[in-house]
């Protein structure tokens, strides 16, 4: 009984009910832990209560080193509404760090190693309970930092030629009759005709020609990502940093997989063994044949910024998406669709709207067991990453 009460208490301390609450906790604990904090304010946008929206960075380790040899990057909230899980993991870590003098001392004494926690890459989506940003852009399709470019994604072999077949189903009129039946019947029809793998790739792989549609990757790098890229370059993640030897990036998401269970996802088969060396063989599975692939994902920021580096400045880059399951895939997709329809009709759709509530349930389930699983596995992966960069853990 005591353990159960402690778990619930921990969840309340680490999981926030709103973006503003999550941000205040993150910033307060980051300062208490001795981190250097940087706020990247999103100009021209406010949250539901008029609050400032910002991507916040907490930098630990050798913070004054302009050219670090090792970077550990942990990010949350690329998909807005999904950000509460990653935020809770970061807050849990900072909370422990603020109380653990020994751990704080060891991190402060790191030489050439930096730890960068990025909180709420998509603050607008996290505040307004959206998966996409203020311009309806899916930021996990937007980080095209080298090749291909955004223009490349609209032409030739990169063009998602099948998405137009699904667009009308995914963007119904606000007053569509029998919307639920229409949605499921249409999707089942597409799967029967094209197969599950092709349909999944067409819908979720990203598209770059329908700004009002789902999974829209944008026409260029969005303002938030642009600020984040500049901040990371100033912290040492750049090609002219000749000392840079190793980079690890963990990007936290929710919505795919079994309830509360995390999957470590990657898009390049060459990452399989490096990831296993960090997180263990059993934790990293081989890529599934029907796994959909995307370009411009946030966990490939380092690869994009370091593309073309050679010689001494050709570091080992290991990146992964830690994805926690919630509800059934099609239920998640329908929740995204309904919220997008509501947002298109009214950008200030209240958080009490049924579509907003459904989206929250799809990406941020209200259950103690789910939250307990996120904190447990999130902490494990966090400390495995810290160990990889050379931090001695007691």
FIBARO-256634 format. One record per residue (C-alpha): x, y, z. Coordinates in steps of 0.25 Angstrom, whole numbers, padded with zeros to 4 digits, always signed. Layout:
% residues N
XYZ
...
% end
This chain:
% residues 394
+0000+0000+0000
+0011+0010+0003
+0018+0007-0010
+0005+0009-0017
+0003+0023-0010
+0018+0027-0013
+0016+0023-0028
+0004+0032-0029
+0011+0043-0021
+0022+0042-0031
+0013+0043-0043
+0006+0056-0038
+0020+0062-0036
+0025+0059-0050
+0013+0059-0059
+0007+0072-0061
-0008+0075-0065
-0004+0087-0074
+0007+0092-0083
+0009+0104-0073
+0010+0095-0061
+0020+0086-0068
+0028+0098-0072
+0029+0104-0058
+0033+0090-0052
+0043+0088-0062
+0050+0102-0061
+0049+0102-0046
+0056+0088-0045
+0066+0091-0055
+0071+0103-0047
+0070+0096-0034
+0079+0085-0041
+0089+0095-0046
+0086+0095-0060
+0088+0106-0070
+0075+0110-0075
+0071+0116-0089
+0057+0119-0094
+0054+0120-0108
+0041+0128-0109
+0031+0125-0120
+0027+0139-0124
+0013+0143-0128
+0006+0131-0121
+0001+0130-0107
-0005+0118-0099
-0020+0116-0095
-0018+0125-0083
-0009+0135-0090
+0004+0129-0085
+0017+0130-0092
+0020+0118-0101
+0035+0114-0102
+0045+0103-0105
+0053+0102-0092
+0067+0096-0091
+0074+0091-0079
+0089+0089-0081
+0097+0081-0071
+0111+0076-0070
+0123+0084-0076
+0114+0096-0080
+0125+0106-0083
+0131+0097-0093
+0128+0102-0107
+0133+0090-0114
+0129+0078-0106
+0134+0064-0110
+0121+0057-0105
+0107+0061-0105
+0094+0055-0099
+0082+0061-0105
+0068+0057-0099
+0056+0064-0105
+0041+0064-0102
+0028+0070-0108
+0032+0069-0123
+0017+0065-0125
+0011+0075-0115
+0001+0067-0108
+0010+0055-0107
+0020+0064-0099
+0014+0061-0085
+0021+0047-0084
+0035+0053-0088
+0033+0065-0080
+0030+0056-0068
+0043+0048-0070
+0051+0060-0071
+0045+0066-0058
+0047+0053-0051
+0062+0053-0055
+0063+0068-0051
+0056+0065-0038
+0066+0054-0034
+0078+0063-0038
+0073+0074-0030
+0073+0065-0017
+0085+0057-0020
+0098+0064-0017
+0107+0053-0022
+0101+0052-0035
+0100+0067-0037
+0115+0068-0034
+0119+0057-0043
+0111+0063-0055
+0117+0077-0052
+0131+0071-0052
+0129+0065-0066
+0140+0070-0076
+0136+0072-0091
+0122+0065-0088
+0109+0072-0089
+0095+0068-0085
+0084+0076-0092
+0069+0074-0088
+0060+0080-0099
+0046+0082-0093
+0034+0084-0102
+0040+0085-0116
+0025+0088-0120
+0020+0097-0109
+0008+0102-0117
+0003+0087-0119
+0006+0084-0104
-0002+0096-0099
-0013+0095-0108
-0014+0079-0108
-0010+0078-0123
-0001+0068-0129
+0003+0078-0140
+0008+0092-0138
+0003+0106-0140
+0004+0105-0155
-0002+0091-0155
+0012+0085-0158
+0016+0072-0153
+0030+0075-0147
+0034+0061-0148
+0034+0062-0163
+0039+0076-0163
+0054+0075-0159
+0060+0073-0173
+0073+0079-0170
+0082+0074-0181
+0076+0065-0192
+0065+0063-0196
+0060+0077-0196
+0045+0081-0194
+0044+0084-0209
+0050+0070-0212
+0039+0064-0204
+0028+0070-0213
+0034+0064-0226
+0040+0051-0232
+0042+0039-0224
+0041+0046-0211
+0027+0050-0214
+0016+0043-0205
+0008+0039-0218
-0003+0031-0210
-0006+0042-0199
-0016+0049-0208
-0025+0036-0208
-0026+0038-0193
-0027+0053-0192
-0042+0054-0193
-0045+0043-0183
-0035+0050-0173
-0040+0064-0174
-0056+0062-0174
-0065+0074-0173
-0068+0079-0158
-0082+0075-0159
-0080+0062-0167
-0091+0052-0165
-0088+0038-0159
-0073+0042-0158
-0069+0030-0149
-0075+0020-0159
-0070+0027-0171
-0056+0028-0165
-0054+0013-0161
-0061+0008-0174
-0052+0017-0183
-0039+0012-0176
-0043-0002-0176
-0046-0001-0191
-0032+0005-0193
-0025-0006-0186
-0033-0016-0193
-0029-0010-0206
-0015-0006-0204
-0010-0014-0192
-0007-0010-0178
+0008-0006-0180
+0005+0003-0192
-0007+0010-0186
+0001+0012-0173
+0013+0018-0181
+0003+0027-0189
-0004+0033-0177
+0007+0034-0167
+0020+0035-0175
+0018+0050-0177
+0013+0059-0188
+0017+0072-0193
+0006+0078-0202
-0007+0079-0193
-0005+0089-0182
-0018+0086-0176
-0016+0071-0176
-0010+0061-0166
+0005+0059-0165
+0008+0071-0173
+0023+0074-0173
+0023+0088-0177
+0029+0097-0188
+0042+0100-0180
+0048+0099-0166
+0038+0104-0156
+0041+0116-0146
+0042+0107-0134
+0051+0097-0141
+0059+0108-0147
+0062+0114-0133
+0065+0100-0127
+0075+0097-0138
+0082+0110-0136
+0083+0107-0121
+0088+0093-0122
+0099+0098-0132
+0103+0109-0122
+0104+0097-0112
+0114+0090-0120
+0105+0081-0130
+0112+0086-0143
+0121+0081-0153
+0132+0091-0150
+0133+0085-0136
+0146+0077-0138
+0146+0071-0124
+0132+0065-0125
+0133+0050-0125
+0120+0044-0120
+0105+0049-0120
+0093+0041-0114
+0079+0047-0116
+0067+0041-0109
+0053+0047-0114
+0041+0043-0106
+0027+0040-0113
+0014+0034-0109
+0003+0028-0117
+0009+0015-0124
+0009+0001-0118
+0004-0006-0106
-0002+0002-0094
+0010+0007-0086
+0020-0001-0093
+0032+0006-0100
+0038+0003-0113
+0052+0008-0117
+0049+0012-0132
+0060+0016-0142
+0060+0018-0157
+0074+0013-0161
+0077-0002-0160
+0092+0002-0157
+0087+0008-0144
+0083-0006-0138
+0096-0010-0132
+0100+0003-0127
+0086+0005-0120
+0088-0009-0114
+0101-0005-0109
+0095+0006-0101
+0081+0001-0097
+0083-0014-0097
+0080-0025-0108
+0067-0029-0102
+0062-0014-0102
+0065-0012-0117
+0058-0020-0127
+0061-0022-0142
+0053-0013-0151
+0039-0018-0155
+0037-0020-0170
+0024-0012-0170
+0030-0001-0161
+0027+0012-0168
+0038+0022-0171
+0039+0037-0170
+0048+0048-0174
+0051+0060-0165
+0049+0053-0152
+0054+0061-0140
+0062+0049-0135
+0071+0051-0147
+0075+0066-0144
+0089+0062-0141
+0091+0054-0154
+0085+0066-0162
+0094+0076-0155
+0106+0068-0156
+0104+0063-0171
+0117+0064-0179
+0126+0065-0167
+0139+0057-0170
+0152+0054-0163
+0153+0057-0148
+0140+0063-0148
+0132+0051-0153
+0126+0047-0140
+0118+0034-0136
+0103+0038-0136
+0093+0029-0129
+0079+0034-0129
+0065+0027-0125
+0051+0030-0123
+0046+0025-0110
+0031+0022-0113
+0021+0019-0102
+0008+0012-0106
-0006+0017-0102
-0019+0012-0110
-0022+0005-0123
-0015+0011-0135
-0028+0015-0143
-0034+0021-0131
-0021+0030-0130
-0023+0034-0144
-0037+0037-0143
-0035+0046-0131
-0024+0053-0139
-0034+0055-0150
-0045+0060-0141
-0036+0070-0134
-0030+0075-0147
-0045+0078-0153
-0048+0085-0140
-0035+0094-0140
-0037+0097-0155
-0051+0103-0151
-0046+0110-0139
-0031+0111-0135
-0036+0115-0121
-0044+0102-0119
-0045+0101-0104
-0038+0089-0097
-0051+0084-0092
-0056+0082-0106
-0059+0067-0109
-0048+0066-0120
-0038+0072-0110
-0042+0062-0099
-0041+0050-0109
-0027+0055-0114
-0022+0056-0100
-0027+0042-0097
-0020+0037-0109
-0006+0042-0105
-0007+0045-0090
-0016+0034-0084
-0021+0038-0070
-0017+0025-0062
-0007+0023-0051
-0002+0010-0057
+0002+0016-0071
+0009+0028-0064
+0017+0018-0055
+0022+0010-0067
+0026+0023-0074
+0034+0028-0062
+0041+0015-0060
+0045+0012-0074
+0048+0027-0076
+0058+0027-0065
+0064+0014-0069
+0067+0020-0083
+0071+0033-0078
+0082+0027-0069
+0087+0017-0079
+0089+0030-0088
+0097+0037-0077
+0105+0024-0075
+0108+0024-0090
+0114+0038-0089
+0123+0034-0078
+0116+0038-0066
+0119+0029-0054
+0106+0025-0047
+0105+0021-0033
% end
